[in-house]
């Protein structure tokens, strides 16, 4: 038995189905109520110039040879990025 989508009213805007209801059925296109024609599309032309996410070698933090440089990288990653990658060996 197929159920009818449940709608949620948000203020005085259009009634839209909940995300859970949308996820229950396959979609090929974006529903028109979610398309913003009044905005220019995002154009990503060259991702090779994107900054690299910092990588912190946790083993390097335990080594007396590389501890200071890894601590500096960790400090910078936390301060500037708020996160970092950990390599998997």
N, C-alpha and C positions, 0 to 999 in steps of 0.2 A: 504494500500500500504506500503510495507516494504522499508525502506530507507537503503542505503548502509552506513556503518560506515565512519565517517569523520576521516581522518588521519592527524596527525600533524608531521611535520619534525623537529627534534631537532638536529641541527648541521649536522654532517655526520652520525648520528646513524640511526638505523632502523626506519621506519615510524611506529608509534603506534597510535591506536585510542585514542581519548580524553577520559578522565574519564567519562564525561557526556554520551558519546556513549557507553562505557562499562557498565554503570549503567542501560541503557535502556533494556538490555537483561539479562535473568537469567544465572548465571555461576555456574557450578558444580566444575570446576577445575580452577586453576590459569593459565592464558595464558602463554605459554612457554617463551615469551620474558621478562616476569617479574620474572622468576625463576632464582636464582643465585646458580648454582651448585658449584661454586668455593669457597663457604663459608660453614663452619661447621654450622649445625643447632643449634639454641639456646636450651639449655637443662635447664629446671627449675625443680630441684629435690625436694626442700623443701621450700615452701612458708611460713611455720610457723615461720621461723627465720627472715623473712623480718621485717624491722623496721615499727613501727606503725606510721601512719600519725597523727600529733598532733591534739588534740581536744581542742577547746577553748570554755569555757562556758561564753557566753556574759553576762548572768545574774550575774556571778561571778565577772565581772568587775565593776558592780554597787554595790556590797556588800562590806562593809568595812571589813568584816571578811576574805574574800578571794581575795580582789582586788589585793594585792601585788603578791600573787602566780599566779593568772591568768595573770597579766601583765608580769611577768617573762616568763610564758609559751607562751604568745603572742609574746613577743620579740624574744624568741628562735625560735619559729615556723617561724616567718617572716625572721629572719636572716639565719637560717640553712636550711629551707625547701622552703621558698618563698610562702607558702600557708598553710592552716589549714582547719580542719573540724569544723562545728558548729552543735552541737546536736539539734535535733528537738524534742521538748517536746509535 
